[in-house]
Amino acid sequence: MKSKFHYILLLIVAFAACNQLSDEEKAALHLQEARALIAQNQLNAAKNELDSVHILYPREVPMRRIAKHLSDSIVVIESKRTLAYCDSLLPQMEHVKDSLAKNFRFEHDTLYMEEGQYVNKLLRTESNAARCYLQTFITESAKVVMKSTYCGGKQINYNMVELTSNDISVSSVPGDVHQFETDGMHYETLLLNDEDAMPLLQFISEHMKDRIKVTLKGGSSYIYYLSESERKALGESYHFAVVMKDIVRLKEEQRKAKIRIEQKMNK
């Protein structure tokens, strides 16, 4: 009982002593704790201590300057970590990309195209004359475009694509369709951009070994089935796109980390 009383008394004394400190001294205690946390690699906790200096002691400008300097040092530490992570992972991802790229053809008509694009060799346009098909293009900046082409003797005026396999379906959003006729055949082409194309490609990659029904919906419906080679090619396109997107993301993180380090180190 006596020891408990002594403990409470010590707390009261410590609290009273703390209350007798000036704002500058209190801010200095937060800075001291922040330095210790940085040394222990507890960066988020250190950030909280530094934020406390700005929030609780707005008039202690010299202490706040020190807090800002310590915050900058944390940014440098985190950015160097990010840079090391990207530097280690990028060569691995580039190796995976090169391995997958063997099944793709790179196209770049500098007269009409701002950047080059990859298309699976099994999905080349010249291989799909006078038939209904899905085709995917992946740009150098990892943007994905899926082209859905209908070819038939009459118009159907479709504006969306639905894929079905094993009683599971996924649909695109409605889009604009380009139509034309040649040699008595009617063509309708729907282009689906990145965020609309990726869910369809992911669905195909998850059902590469299953039968996949393609339903073109709009004014009239038209149904056909993807061949085994088409499922394989579109599934490969999905995985290639994911790798390309990862590479682009890592390079962007790498670029931003270098900028942050340069900005903070040159202050």
Secondary structure, DSSP 8 states (H G I E B T S, - for coil): -HHHHHHHHHHHHHHHHHHTS-HHHHHHHHHHHHHHHHHTT-HHHHHHHHHHHHHH-TT-HHHHHHHHHHHHHHHHHHHHHHHHHHHHHHHHHHHHHHHHHTTEEEE--TTT-SS-EEEEGGG-GGGSTTS-EEEEEEETT--EEEEEEEEESS---EEEEEEEETTEEEE-----EEEEEETTEEEEEEEEEHHHHHHHHHHHHHTTTS--EEEEEESS-EEEE--HHHHHHHHHHHHHHHHHHHHHHHHHHHHHHHHHHHHHHT-
